[in-house]
């Protein structure tokens, strides 16, 4: 586990969370909509009042997140809406290499507002938290609407990835006991 002092989320997210509603245009050029906080009785807020969620990704993307100190929407990815996708808990099948613990703040949109934004390829509005029910409940925010508070790597996947880099000959990363050795 690694604690990061990365980029903090935009203060606007805390402001709209405190006010309890958020006015935004769901799609560019459309009429403004007021989203009231539909917090669904969320018990998992941290000491500052932020929501804790988990974003799971590859080792390579996890290292990029550590380098940048922030979350980014990668070019070429088309999710509706665009944004940072996370869940209440890390993936059970931890086979993608990296779990990123996030803190987010803002107004939690109602399911109706979430469904309307899911029809758009626009970026999730800053200060709004969209919740979509898919195979797992997904929480989506603007990249500036969250901050990284923790990163965990699957050790063997990280070691295997780093062995393929030019620095591999200079690193000492022991194998974990009980892990099958590749030949």
C-alpha positions in Angstrom: 0.0 0.0 0.0 1.2 3.5 -0.8 -0.1 6.8 0.4 0.0 9.5 -2.2 0.0 13.3 -2.0 -1.5 13.9 -5.4 -3.7 16.6 -6.8 -6.6 17.4 -4.6 -10.1 17.5 -6.0 -11.7 20.8 -7.1 -13.1 22.8 -4.2 -16.4 23.2 -6.2 -17.1 19.5 -5.4 -17.1 20.2 -1.7 -19.2 23.4 -2.2 -22.0 21.7 -4.2 -22.0 18.7 -1.7 -22.5 21.2 1.1 -25.3 23.1 -0.7 -27.1 19.8 -1.5 -27.9 20.4 -5.2 -26.2 21.1 -8.5 -27.4 23.0 -11.5 -25.9 21.8 -14.8 -26.7 21.4 -18.5 -26.8 17.6 -19.1 -25.8 18.0 -22.7 -24.2 21.0 -24.3 -26.9 23.4 -25.5 -29.7 21.8 -23.5 -31.8 23.4 -20.7 -30.2 23.5 -17.3 -31.2 20.8 -14.8 -31.1 20.9 -11.0 -29.9 17.6 -9.5 -30.7 17.3 -5.8 -28.4 15.2 -3.6 -29.8 11.6 -3.7 -27.2 10.3 -1.3 -29.0 6.9 -0.8 -28.0 6.9 2.9 -24.3 6.4 2.0 -22.6 5.3 5.2 -19.1 5.1 3.9 -17.9 8.7 4.1 -14.5 9.5 5.5 -13.6 11.9 8.3 -13.7 14.9 5.8 -17.1 13.9 4.4 -15.8 12.5 1.1 -16.9 9.2 -0.4 -14.4 6.4 -0.6 -14.5 4.3 -3.8 -12.1 2.0 -5.7 -11.0 2.2 -9.3 -9.3 -0.9 -10.7 -6.9 -0.9 -13.6 -3.8 -2.4 -15.1 -0.3 -2.3 -13.5 0.8 0.0 -16.4 -2.1 2.5 -15.8 -1.5 2.3 -12.0 2.1 3.3 -12.5 1.0 6.2 -14.8 -1.5 7.3 -12.1 1.4 7.3 -9.6 3.6 9.3 -12.0 0.9 11.9 -12.7 -0.5 12.0 -9.2 -4.0 12.2 -10.7 -6.7 10.4 -12.5 -7.2 10.9 -16.2 -9.7 9.7 -18.9 -7.5 8.0 -21.4 -8.0 9.0 -25.1 -9.9 6.5 -27.2 -12.0 5.3 -24.3 -15.7 5.8 -24.9 -17.8 5.4 -21.8 -21.2 7.1 -21.4 -20.7 9.5 -19.6 -17.0 10.1 -19.8 -15.3 10.2 -16.4 -13.5 8.2 -13.8 -15.4 4.9 -13.0 -15.2 3.4 -9.6 -17.1 1.0 -7.3 -17.8 0.7 -3.5 -15.2 -2.1 -3.1 -12.2 -3.3 -5.1 -12.8 -6.0 -7.7 -13.1 -9.5 -6.2 -11.2 -11.0 -9.0 -8.1 -9.0 -8.6 -6.5 -9.9 -11.9 -6.0 -6.5 -13.5 -3.0 -5.4 -11.3 -3.9 -2.2 -9.5 -6.5 -0.9 -7.1 -6.7 2.9 -6.7 -8.5 4.2 -3.6 -10.3 7.5 -4.4 -12.0 10.2 -2.3 -14.8 12.0 -4.1 -17.2 14.8 -3.1 -20.2 16.3 -4.8 -23.9 15.8 -5.3 -24.9 12.2 -5.9 -27.3 12.3 -8.9 -30.6 10.5 -8.9 -30.9 7.4 -10.9 -33.0 9.3 -13.5 -30.3 12.0 -13.9 -27.7 9.2 -14.2 -29.7 7.4 -16.9 -30.0 10.6 -18.9 -26.3 11.2 -18.6 -25.6 7.6 -19.7 -27.0 8.6 -23.1 -24.4 11.2 -23.6 -20.7 11.0 -24.5 -20.1 14.3 -22.6 -17.7 14.4 -19.6 -19.4 13.9 -16.3 -20.1 17.5 -14.9 -17.6 18.6 -12.2 -19.3 18.3 -8.9 -21.8 15.7 -9.9 -21.5 12.0 -8.9 -23.3 9.7 -11.3 -24.3 6.2 -10.2 -25.2 3.6 -12.8 -26.4 0.1 -12.1 -24.5 -2.3 -14.4 -22.9 -5.6 -13.4 -21.7 -3.7 -10.4 -22.9 -0.3 -9.2 -20.5 2.2 -10.9 -19.8 5.7 -9.5 -18.6 8.1 -12.1 -17.0 11.5 -11.6 -15.1 14.2 -13.5 -11.3 13.6 -13.3 -11.0 16.7 -11.2 -13.8 15.5 -8.9 -11.7 12.9 -7.1 -8.4 12.6 -5.4 -6.2 9.6 -4.9 -5.7 8.4 -1.3 -4.3 4.9 -1.8 -2.8 2.7 -4.5 -2.4 -1.1 -4.2 -0.6 -3.3 -6.7 -0.9 -7.0 -7.1 2.8 -7.8 -6.2 3.4 -10.7 -8.7 1.8 -8.7 -11.6 3.9 -5.6 -10.7 7.1 -7.7 -10.5 6.3 -9.4 -13.8 5.7 -6.0 -15.4 8.8 -4.4 -14.0 11.0 -7.4 -15.2 10.2 -6.3 -18.7 11.6 -2.8 -18.3 15.2 -1.7 -18.9 15.8 -1.3 -15.2 15.0 -5.0 -14.5 18.7 -6.0 -14.2 19.2 -3.4 -11.4 16.1 -4.3 -9.4 15.8 -6.8 -6.6 12.2 -7.9 -6.3 11.9 -11.2 -4.7 9.2 -13.7 -5.6 6.5 -14.1 -3.0 6.6 -17.4 -1.1 4.0 -19.9 -2.3 3.7 -18.3 -5.7 4.3 -20.6 -8.7 7.6 -19.9 -10.4 7.4 -19.4 -14.2 10.1 -21.0 -16.3 
